[in-house]
């Protein structure tokens, strides 16, 4: 049984720090919400594509046993190909493969896609809040010792305090 | 502004996939051992062979190598393969860019062993941080992701804490006081 709130917290922080839209190009530019939205849409489509092909291969008797035996490898291959097509990095397609494997615990494809959509939606909320707070923090006087990693962890703490309560009603 | 590719930054990011195992009953020390083991194995595999890969070829092979190991341990030991993401984040990107000779300093004998020791450092770091996060400060306390981030904040703050003020700053402050 996967604890989805933990997955959203961990993957959200990872994307916030290492994702394509992790850092603002210039200090004065406001956060690019559409960039976050596109990134999460790409993630959902990659996961959905991997799951759809995976489930299609399971329907075919000749491939079902092999696909079931190498589920993570197969999902990673599809996520990798989709990620390469979109010129994404390793964090993106490994995360997509891991999320696709995790949602396989749901029974059918519709439930798996719904679960993937809910997880990616949670990630989108986390990243949006993170980008907004990071932008707002630029205008406050933060001590030098708290800047960098400590500030990022503190922002994630603030977001998860609120988001954790909201997500606990969904998952 | 971009995060430096320091060992500490990599270790902190590499610990994040451990969150996916919350409530699964998997020991954090076992996970950390798996990550450190594959990290060392990857170093021993890619370090001598890095020059035989075509330009940027090692970067493409490395995720496949991780997925393969994730699948093998998923089948053999039942360990869900979220941990391969930790190895990916922990692995120094300079080793995979070895065709560009500037990425790896040639005349540094400790460079390779420094990366090997980073694996042991991650094992201790991940195990200790996971143990600290599992502490129950009060009865009935439920560990949440927010609590984990607070623990990470404390750990990172203590790591970055300046032990003494630099003499340059003290000199600047004294100068300011004198002028006022």
Interface residues (C-beta under 8 A of the other chain):
Chain A: X1 X2 X3 X5 X6 X7 X9 X10 X11 X13 X14 X17 X18 X23 X24 X27 X69 X70 X71 X72 X73 X76 X77 X80 X90 X91 X93 X94 X95 X97 X98 X101 X102 X145 X146 X148 X149 X150 X153 X154 X156 X157 X160 X161 X164
Chain B: X1 X2 X3 X9 X12 X13 X16 X17 X18 X19 X20 X22 X23 X24 X59 X62 X63 X64 X66 X67 X68 X70 X71 X74 X75 X80 X81 X82 X84 X85 X88 X89 X144 X145 X146 X148 X149 X150 X152 X153 X156 X157 X160 X161 X162
